Amino acid sequence: MSDVISSTLEVLKQAVEDREEREPNKAVQTFSFVLDKPEQISVGSEIRDQFVAWLKARFPKRTVRSDGYPDGGYKIMATVHN
């Protein structure tokens, strides 16, 4: 895994963990991120795939839905349903 992917994933994971601390057991959690650095945009779909895999492993009994697309950067959206 490249340094760009691993460092970006760490930031996304930390955001999820921070939200979990603030709002534990929330029925629906929505996460939205915009990757805006050229080196992130070029691997945006891979970052999204790995982020979603991590969400599914972290919340195995919940439904995870996601989308990702380039639009002034690479946008990643994920929703976790309890």
BAMIDO-558808 format. One record per atom (N, C-alpha, C, O): residue number from 1; residue in three letters; chain; atom name; y, z, x. Coordinates in nm, 3 decimals, always signed. Atoms other than C-alpha are relative to their C-alpha. Layout:
{NUM Ala A CA {Y Z X}}
...
This chain:
{1 Met A N {-0.117 +0.000 +0.085}}
{1 Met A CA {+0.000 +0.000 +0.000}}
{1 Met A C {+0.124 +0.000 +0.090}}
{1 Met A O {+0.131 +0.073 +0.189}}
{2 Ser A N {-0.121 +0.009 -0.082}}
{2 Ser A CA {+0.339 -0.091 +0.137}}
{2 Ser A C {+0.087 +0.125 -0.016}}
{2 Ser A O {+0.073 +0.200 -0.113}}
{3 Asp A N {-0.091 -0.115 +0.005}}
{3 Asp A CA {+0.605 +0.168 +0.213}}
{3 Asp A C {+0.092 -0.008 -0.122}}
{3 Asp A O {+0.123 +0.095 -0.183}}
{4 Val A N {-0.089 +0.017 +0.116}}
{4 Val A CA {+0.827 +0.022 -0.061}}
{4 Val A C {-0.072 +0.046 -0.127}}
{4 Val A O {-0.014 +0.118 -0.208}}
{5 Ile A N {+0.076 -0.037 +0.120}}
{5 Ile A CA {+0.555 +0.063 -0.323}}
{5 Ile A C {-0.023 +0.150 -0.004}}
{5 Ile A O {+0.002 +0.214 -0.106}}
{6 Ser A N {+0.032 -0.143 +0.001}}
{6 Ser A CA {+0.453 +0.412 -0.217}}
{6 Ser A C {+0.124 +0.087 -0.019}}
{6 Ser A O {+0.119 +0.186 -0.093}}
{7 Ser A N {-0.121 -0.082 +0.016}}
{7 Ser A CA {+0.809 +0.546 -0.189}}
{7 Ser A C {+0.057 -0.013 -0.141}}
{7 Ser A O {+0.106 +0.085 -0.197}}
{8 Thr A N {-0.048 +0.019 +0.137}}
{8 Thr A CA {+0.908 +0.395 -0.525}}
{8 Thr A C {-0.088 +0.075 -0.099}}
{8 Thr A O {-0.037 +0.139 -0.191}}
{9 Leu A N {+0.091 -0.073 +0.088}}
{9 Leu A CA {+0.598 +0.537 -0.692}}
{9 Leu A C {+0.026 +0.150 +0.005}}
{9 Leu A O {+0.020 +0.217 -0.098}}
{10 Glu A N {-0.029 -0.143 -0.013}}
{10 Glu A CA {+0.681 +0.882 -0.558}}
{10 Glu A C {+0.122 +0.039 -0.083}}
{10 Glu A O {+0.123 +0.144 -0.147}}
{11 Val A N {-0.120 -0.027 +0.080}}
{11 Val A CA {+1.026 +0.864 -0.719}}
{11 Val A C {-0.033 -0.001 -0.149}}
{11 Val A O {+0.011 +0.086 -0.224}}
{12 Leu A N {+0.036 +0.010 +0.141}}
{12 Leu A CA {+0.878 +0.754 -1.053}}
{12 Leu A C {-0.086 +0.119 -0.042}}
{12 Leu A O {-0.065 +0.177 -0.149}}
{13 Lys A N {+0.086 -0.115 +0.031}}
{13 Lys A CA {+0.609 +1.024 -1.043}}
{13 Lys A C {+0.081 +0.128 -0.011}}
{13 Lys A O {+0.058 +0.210 -0.100}}
{14 Gln A N {-0.083 -0.120 +0.002}}
{14 Gln A CA {+0.867 +1.290 -0.965}}
{14 Gln A C {+0.082 +0.008 -0.129}}
{14 Gln A O {+0.100 +0.115 -0.185}}
{15 Ala A N {-0.076 +0.004 +0.126}}
{15 Ala A CA {+1.073 +1.180 -1.266}}
{15 Ala A C {-0.088 +0.044 -0.117}}
{15 Ala A O {-0.042 +0.117 -0.205}}
{16 Val A N {+0.093 -0.040 +0.106}}
{16 Val A CA {+0.767 +1.220 -1.490}}
{16 Val A C {-0.027 +0.150 +0.008}}
{16 Val A O {-0.024 +0.220 -0.094}}
{17 Glu A N {+0.029 -0.143 -0.017}}
{17 Glu A CA {+0.685 +1.562 -1.345}}
{17 Glu A C {+0.121 +0.086 -0.040}}
{17 Glu A O {+0.104 +0.191 -0.101}}
{18 Asp A N {-0.121 -0.073 +0.040}}
{18 Asp A CA {+1.046 +1.675 -1.390}}
{18 Asp A C {+0.014 +0.006 -0.152}}
{18 Asp A O {+0.049 +0.109 -0.208}}
{19 Arg A N {-0.008 +0.005 +0.147}}
{19 Arg A CA {+1.040 +1.565 -1.754}}
{19 Arg A C {-0.104 +0.094 -0.061}}
{19 Arg A O {-0.075 +0.163 -0.159}}
{20 Glu A N {+0.105 -0.089 +0.050}}
{20 Glu A CA {+0.711 +1.750 -1.809}}
{20 Glu A C {+0.043 +0.146 +0.008}}
{20 Glu A O {+0.011 +0.225 -0.080}}
{21 Glu A N {-0.047 -0.138 -0.013}}
{21 Glu A CA {+0.872 +2.070 -1.682}}
{21 Glu A C {+0.105 +0.032 -0.105}}
{21 Glu A O {+0.105 +0.142 -0.161}}
{22 Arg A N {-0.108 -0.022 +0.098}}
{22 Arg A CA {+1.173 +2.029 -1.912}}
{22 Arg A C {-0.050 -0.005 -0.144}}
{22 Arg A O {-0.004 +0.070 -0.229}}
{23 Glu A N {+0.046 +0.023 +0.138}}
{23 Glu A CA {+0.983 +1.911 -2.220}}
{23 Glu A C {-0.152 -0.006 -0.006}}
{23 Glu A O {-0.209 -0.111 -0.035}}
{24 Pro A N {+0.146 +0.003 +0.004}}
{24 Pro A CA {+0.618 +2.015 -2.202}}
{24 Pro A C {-0.052 -0.023 -0.142}}
{24 Pro A O {+0.009 +0.021 -0.239}}
{25 Asn A N {+0.068 +0.023 +0.128}}
{25 Asn A CA {+0.387 +1.900 -2.481}}
{25 Asn A C {+0.080 -0.079 -0.101}}
{25 Asn A O {+0.054 -0.070 -0.221}}
{26 Lys A N {-0.075 +0.085 +0.091}}
{26 Lys A CA {+0.639 +1.659 -2.629}}
{26 Lys A C {-0.094 -0.107 -0.054}}
{26 Lys A O {-0.172 -0.164 +0.023}}
{27 Ala A N {+0.095 +0.092 +0.063}}
{27 Ala A CA {+0.456 +1.431 -2.874}}
{27 Ala A C {+0.009 -0.141 +0.057}}
{27 Ala A O {-0.093 -0.206 +0.079}}
{28 Val A N {-0.018 +0.135 -0.056}}
{28 Val A CA {+0.604 +1.107 -2.738}}
{28 Val A C {+0.100 +0.011 +0.115}}
{28 Val A O {+0.209 +0.066 +0.100}}
{29 Gln A N {-0.090 +0.002 -0.115}}
{29 Gln A CA {+0.754 +1.063 -2.395}}
{29 Gln A C {+0.023 -0.145 +0.039}}
{29 Gln A O {-0.072 -0.222 +0.053}}
{30 Thr A N {-0.034 +0.136 -0.039}}
{30 Thr A CA {+0.936 +0.745 -2.300}}
{30 Thr A C {+0.069 +0.004 +0.136}}
{30 Thr A O {+0.160 +0.084 +0.159}}
{31 Phe A N {-0.057 +0.010 -0.135}}
{31 Phe A CA {+1.016 +0.652 -1.942}}
{31 Phe A C {+0.051 -0.141 +0.020}}
{31 Phe A O {-0.016 -0.239 -0.015}}
{32 Ser A N {-0.059 +0.130 -0.025}}
{32 Ser A CA {+1.244 +0.370 -1.841}}
{32 Ser A C {+0.066 +0.002 +0.138}}
{32 Ser A O {+0.145 +0.091 +0.170}}
{33 Phe A N {-0.052 +0.009 -0.136}}
{33 Phe A CA {+1.328 +0.264 -1.487}}
{33 Phe A C {+0.042 -0.143 +0.029}}
{33 Phe A O {-0.017 -0.238 -0.023}}
{34 Val A N {-0.041 +0.132 -0.047}}
{34 Val A CA {+1.513 -0.026 -1.328}}
{34 Val A C {-0.009 -0.001 +0.151}}
{34 Val A O {+0.058 +0.077 +0.219}}
{35 Leu A N {+0.010 +0.019 -0.144}}
{35 Leu A CA {+1.410 -0.133 -0.981}}
{35 Leu A C {+0.105 -0.104 +0.036}}
{35 Leu A O {+0.102 -0.216 -0.014}}
{36 Asp A N {-0.111 +0.093 -0.026}}
{36 Asp A CA {+1.720 -0.292 -0.833}}
{36 Asp A C {+0.012 -0.047 +0.144}}
{36 Asp A O {+0.097 -0.131 +0.174}}
{37 Lys A N {-0.003 +0.047 -0.139}}
{37 Lys A CA {+1.652 -0.335 -0.463}}
{37 Lys A C {-0.089 -0.124 +0.011}}
{37 Lys A O {-0.197 -0.127 -0.047}}
{38 Pro A N {+0.079 +0.123 -0.011}}
{38 Pro A CA {+1.527 -0.683 -0.367}}
{38 Pro A C {-0.145 +0.023 +0.042}}
{38 Pro A O {-0.236 -0.043 -0.008}}
{39 Glu A N {+0.137 -0.026 -0.044}}
{39 Glu A CA {+1.223 -0.539 -0.190}}
{39 Glu A C {-0.084 +0.066 -0.109}}
{39 Glu A O {-0.206 +0.053 -0.110}}
{40 Gln A N {+0.071 -0.057 +0.114}}
{40 Gln A CA {+1.132 -0.344 -0.506}}
{40 Gln A C {-0.027 -0.106 -0.107}}
{40 Gln A O {-0.135 -0.111 -0.165}}
{41 Ile A N {+0.013 +0.103 +0.102}}
{41 Ile A CA {+1.191 -0.637 -0.739}}
{41 Ile A C {-0.117 -0.093 +0.032}}
{41 Ile A O {-0.191 -0.134 -0.057}}
{42 Ser A N {+0.105 +0.095 -0.039}}
{42 Ser A CA {+0.954 -0.858 -0.540}}
{42 Ser A C {-0.141 +0.055 -0.025}}
{42 Ser A O {-0.235 -0.023 -0.038}}
{43 Val A N {+0.131 -0.061 +0.025}}
{43 Val A CA {+0.667 -0.611 -0.596}}
{43 Val A C {+0.003 +0.084 -0.129}}
{43 Val A O {-0.079 +0.174 -0.148}}
{44 Gly A N {-0.018 -0.077 +0.123}}
{44 Gly A CA {+0.783 -0.481 -0.936}}
{44 Gly A C {-0.123 +0.009 -0.087}}
{44 Gly A O {-0.154 +0.116 -0.139}}
{45 Ser A N {+0.118 -0.004 +0.087}}
{45 Ser A CA {+0.471 -0.579 -1.127}}
{45 Ser A C {-0.110 +0.086 +0.060}}
{45 Ser A O {-0.184 +0.153 -0.013}}
{46 Glu A N {+0.101 -0.085 -0.065}}
{46 Glu A CA {+0.248 -0.408 -0.870}}
{46 Glu A C {+0.038 +0.148 -0.013}}
{46 Glu A O {-0.048 +0.233 -0.036}}
{47 Ile A N {-0.046 -0.137 +0.018}}
{47 Ile A CA {+0.461 -0.093 -0.885}}
{47 Ile A C {-0.029 +0.045 -0.143}}
{47 Ile A O {-0.078 +0.156 -0.165}}
{48 Arg A N {+0.026 -0.032 +0.140}}
{48 Arg A CA {+0.437 -0.101 -1.266}}
{48 Arg A C {-0.148 +0.026 -0.024}}
{48 Arg A O {-0.184 +0.125 -0.087}}
{49 Asp A N {+0.144 -0.016 +0.020}}
{49 Asp A CA {+0.059 -0.147 -1.259}}
{49 Asp A C {-0.050 +0.133 +0.057}}
{49 Asp A O {-0.128 +0.203 -0.007}}
{50 Gln A N {+0.044 -0.124 -0.063}}
{50 Gln A CA {+0.011 +0.144 -1.020}}
{50 Gln A C {+0.059 +0.123 -0.071}}
{50 Gln A O {-0.007 +0.226 -0.082}}
{51 Phe A N {-0.062 -0.109 +0.074}}
{51 Phe A CA {+0.255 +0.364 -1.211}}
{51 Phe A C {-0.075 +0.026 -0.131}}
{51 Phe A O {-0.100 +0.141 -0.166}}
{52 Val A N {+0.073 -0.014 +0.126}}
{52 Val A CA {+0.073 +0.299 -1.539}}
{52 Val A C {-0.139 +0.058 +0.025}}
{52 Val A O {-0.185 +0.143 -0.052}}
{53 Ala A N {+0.131 -0.056 -0.035}}
{53 Ala A CA {-0.264 +0.370 -1.374}}
{53 Ala A C {+0.013 +0.150 +0.027}}
{53 Ala A O {-0.072 +0.229 -0.015}}
{54 Trp A N {-0.024 -0.142 -0.028}}
{54 Trp A CA {-0.121 +0.701 -1.251}}
{54 Trp A C {+0.025 +0.076 -0.130}}
{54 Trp A O {-0.028 +0.186 -0.149}}
{55 Leu A N {-0.026 -0.066 +0.129}}
{55 Leu A CA {+0.011 +0.786 -1.600}}
{55 Leu A C {-0.130 +0.020 -0.077}}
{55 Leu A O {-0.152 +0.127 -0.135}}
{56 Lys A N {+0.127 -0.010 +0.073}}
{56 Lys A CA {-0.331 +0.715 -1.753}}
{56 Lys A C {-0.091 +0.106 +0.062}}
{56 Lys A O {-0.163 +0.175 -0.010}}
{57 Ala A N {+0.080 -0.103 -0.066}}
{57 Ala A CA {-0.499 +0.937 -1.493}}
{57 Ala A C {+0.060 +0.139 -0.026}}
{57 Ala A O {-0.014 +0.236 -0.042}}
{58 Arg A N {-0.068 -0.128 +0.022}}
{58 Arg A CA {-0.240 +1.214 -1.544}}
{58 Arg A C {-0.015 +0.046 -0.145}}
{58 Arg A O {-0.026 +0.166 -0.170}}
{59 Phe A N {+0.010 -0.031 +0.142}}
{59 Phe A CA {-0.265 +1.198 -1.925}}
{59 Phe A C {-0.122 -0.071 -0.059}}
{59 Phe A O {-0.106 -0.162 -0.141}}
{60 Pro A N {+0.120 +0.076 +0.039}}
{60 Pro A CA {-0.628 +1.091 -1.984}}
{60 Pro A C {-0.029 -0.002 -0.150}}
{60 Pro A O {-0.096 -0.094 -0.198}}
{61 Lys A N {+0.030 -0.005 +0.144}}
{61 Lys A CA {-0.639 +1.192 -2.352}}
{61 Lys A C {+0.113 -0.058 -0.084}}
{61 Lys A O {+0.108 -0.052 -0.207}}
{62 Arg A N {-0.115 +0.055 +0.072}}
{62 Arg A CA {-0.311 +1.024 -2.443}}
{62 Arg A C {+0.000 -0.152 +0.009}}
{62 Arg A O {-0.062 -0.211 +0.097}}
{63 Thr A N {-0.015 +0.145 -0.001}}
{63 Thr A CA {-0.225 +0.665 -2.524}}
{63 Thr A C {+0.123 -0.035 +0.083}}
{63 Thr A O {+0.231 +0.020 +0.062}}
{64 Val A N {-0.110 +0.044 -0.085}}
{64 Val A CA {-0.009 +0.495 -2.262}}
{64 Val A C {+0.026 -0.148 -0.029}}
{64 Val A O {-0.065 -0.230 -0.020}}
{65 Arg A N {-0.041 +0.140 +0.021}}
{65 Arg A CA {+0.180 +0.176 -2.346}}
{65 Arg A C {+0.112 -0.030 +0.097}}
{65 Arg A O {+0.195 +0.056 +0.127}}
{66 Ser A N {-0.102 +0.032 -0.100}}
{66 Ser A CA {+0.395 -0.009 -2.099}}
{66 Ser A C {+0.039 -0.146 -0.005}}
{66 Ser A O {-0.031 -0.231 -0.062}}
{67 Asp A N {-0.049 +0.135 -0.015}}
{67 Asp A CA {+0.596 -0.318 -2.027}}
{67 Asp A C {+0.080 -0.004 +0.128}}
{67 Asp A O {+0.135 +0.097 +0.172}}
{68 Gly A N {-0.081 +0.019 -0.119}}
{68 Gly A CA {+0.763 -0.457 -1.720}}
{68 Gly A C {+0.040 -0.145 +0.010}}
{68 Gly A O {-0.040 -0.235 -0.016}}
{69 Tyr A N {-0.048 +0.138 -0.010}}
{69 Tyr A CA {+0.976 -0.763 -1.663}}
{69 Tyr A C {+0.126 -0.005 +0.085}}
{69 Tyr A O {+0.200 +0.092 +0.095}}
{70 Pro A N {-0.122 +0.017 -0.078}}
{70 Pro A CA {+1.247 -0.902 -1.437}}
{70 Pro A C {+0.118 -0.029 -0.093}}
{70 Pro A O {+0.109 -0.113 -0.182}}
{71 Asp A N {-0.121 +0.021 +0.080}}
{71 Asp A CA {+1.595 -0.881 -1.588}}
{71 Asp A C {+0.113 +0.077 +0.068}}
{71 Asp A O {+0.139 +0.193 +0.035}}
{72 Gly A N {-0.103 -0.069 -0.076}}
{72 Gly A CA {+1.878 -0.799 -1.351}}
{72 Gly A C {-0.059 +0.109 +0.086}}
{72 Gly A O {+0.005 +0.212 +0.109}}
{73 Gly A N {+0.082 -0.097 -0.071}}
{73 Gly A CA {+1.619 -0.613 -1.147}}
{73 Gly A C {-0.139 -0.012 -0.058}}
{73 Gly A O {-0.171 -0.112 -0.122}}
{74 Tyr A N {+0.130 +0.000 +0.066}}
{74 Tyr A CA {+1.267 -0.525 -1.252}}
{74 Tyr A C {-0.005 +0.126 -0.086}}
{74 Tyr A O {+0.005 +0.237 -0.035}}
{75 Lys A N {-0.002 -0.112 +0.094}}
{75 Lys A CA {+1.250 -0.306 -1.562}}
{75 Lys A C {-0.143 +0.045 -0.031}}
{75 Lys A O {-0.232 -0.037 -0.056}}
{76 Ile A N {+0.129 -0.060 +0.033}}
{76 Ile A CA {+0.959 -0.072 -1.622}}
{76 Ile A C {+0.024 +0.098 -0.114}}
{76 Ile A O {+0.110 +0.186 -0.105}}
{77 Met A N {-0.006 -0.092 +0.111}}
{77 Met A CA {+0.912 +0.102 -1.954}}
{77 Met A C {-0.141 +0.047 -0.031}}
{77 Met A O {-0.235 -0.033 -0.032}}
{78 Ala A N {+0.131 -0.055 +0.035}}
{78 Ala A CA {+0.625 +0.331 -2.044}}
{78 Ala A C {+0.019 +0.107 -0.106}}
{78 Ala A O {+0.114 +0.185 -0.101}}
{79 Thr A N {-0.001 -0.101 +0.105}}
{79 Thr A CA {+0.553 +0.541 -2.349}}
{79 Thr A C {-0.134 +0.070 +0.000}}
{79 Thr A O {-0.239 +0.005 +0.003}}
{80 Val A N {+0.121 -0.082 +0.003}}
{80 Val A CA {+0.301 +0.825 -2.355}}
{80 Val A C {-0.003 +0.071 -0.135}}
{80 Val A O {+0.087 +0.148 -0.167}}
{81 His A N {+0.015 -0.060 +0.133}}
{81 His A CA {+0.179 +0.928 -2.702}}
{81 His A C {-0.103 +0.111 +0.008}}
{81 His A O {-0.211 +0.093 +0.065}}
{82 Asn A N {+0.092 -0.113 +0.002}}
{82 Asn A CA {+0.016 +1.267 -2.753}}
{82 Asn A C {-0.115 -0.025 -0.093}}
{82 Asn A O {-0.203 +0.060 -0.107}}
